[in-house]
């Protein structure tokens, strides 16, 4: 079970996009995440008429290591560290370590 999942709102902790917020688009298997409008890079593409691809310079999101993002806590309006705990009904949930509030219920 991952501490950061697809669809989570995260805050970037380090790098040139430090302090920016965005939604996680993908979680990669090597411990990296792709965040919406974060770590934008230029991709030079060659035109391919067979696929209907026009050439040019495209902006796209590059991956960022999961240790450089933190789950956004709406109560404190900051990023927070996440832990796991089991509730009385047996559900395993993510919670913010600083405030102790539950982030969401795990499936």
C-alpha positions in Angstrom: 0.0 0.0 0.0 1.4 3.3 -1.1 1.5 6.5 0.9 0.9 8.6 -2.3 -1.7 7.4 -4.7 -3.2 8.5 -8.1 -5.5 11.4 -7.6 -4.0 12.7 -4.4 -3.3 16.4 -4.0 0.4 16.8 -3.2 2.8 19.6 -2.4 6.4 19.7 -3.9 9.0 19.9 -1.1 12.2 20.4 -3.1 13.4 21.5 -6.6 12.5 24.3 -8.9 8.7 23.7 -8.3 9.0 23.9 -4.6 5.8 24.9 -2.9 3.6 24.2 -5.9 0.5 22.0 -5.6 -0.9 19.5 -8.0 -2.8 16.2 -8.5 -0.9 12.9 -9.0 -1.5 11.7 -12.5 0.5 8.4 -12.3 2.5 6.5 -9.8 5.4 4.6 -11.3 6.8 1.4 -10.0 10.3 2.8 -9.4 9.2 5.2 -6.6 8.4 8.1 -8.8 5.2 10.1 -9.5 3.9 12.3 -12.3 2.2 15.4 -10.9 0.0 17.7 -13.0 1.8 20.8 -14.2 4.9 20.0 -12.1 8.4 19.4 -13.4 7.5 20.4 -17.0 10.0 19.6 -19.7 10.2 20.2 -23.4 9.8 17.2 -25.7 11.0 17.6 -29.3 8.9 15.4 -31.5 9.4 14.4 -35.1 6.3 14.4 -37.3 4.9 11.0 -38.1 2.1 11.2 -40.8 1.3 7.5 -40.4 0.2 8.0 -36.8 -1.1 11.5 -37.4 1.4 13.1 -35.1 2.5 16.7 -35.9 6.1 17.6 -35.1 7.1 20.4 -32.7 8.1 21.2 -29.2 5.6 19.8 -26.6 5.4 20.6 -22.9 4.9 17.5 -20.8 5.2 16.5 -17.1 8.3 14.5 -16.1 8.3 12.3 -13.1 9.5 13.4 -9.7 10.7 11.2 -6.9 8.0 10.4 -4.3 10.3 11.6 -1.4 10.1 15.1 -2.9 6.3 15.4 -2.5 4.0 15.3 0.5 0.3 14.7 0.8 -1.6 18.1 1.1 -3.4 18.5 4.4 -6.4 20.9 3.8 -6.7 21.6 7.6 -3.2 22.9 8.0 -2.8 24.1 4.4 0.6 22.4 4.2 2.1 19.1 3.1 2.2 16.4 5.8 3.9 13.1 6.5 1.6 10.1 6.2 1.4 6.9 8.2 -0.9 3.9 8.4 -3.1 2.8 11.3 -5.9 0.3 11.7 -9.3 1.5 12.9 -11.5 -0.3 15.3 -13.6 -1.8 12.5 -10.4 -3.3 10.9 -10.0 -0.8 8.1 -6.5 0.2 7.3 -6.3 4.0 6.7 -3.7 6.7 6.0 -3.4 9.5 8.6 -1.4 12.7 9.0 1.3 12.1 11.6 1.3 15.7 12.9 -2.5 16.1 13.5 -3.5 12.5 13.7 -6.5 13.0 11.4 -7.4 10.4 8.9 -6.5 11.2 5.3 -8.9 8.6 3.8 -10.1 5.0 4.1 -8.0 2.4 2.2 -9.8 0.0 -0.1 
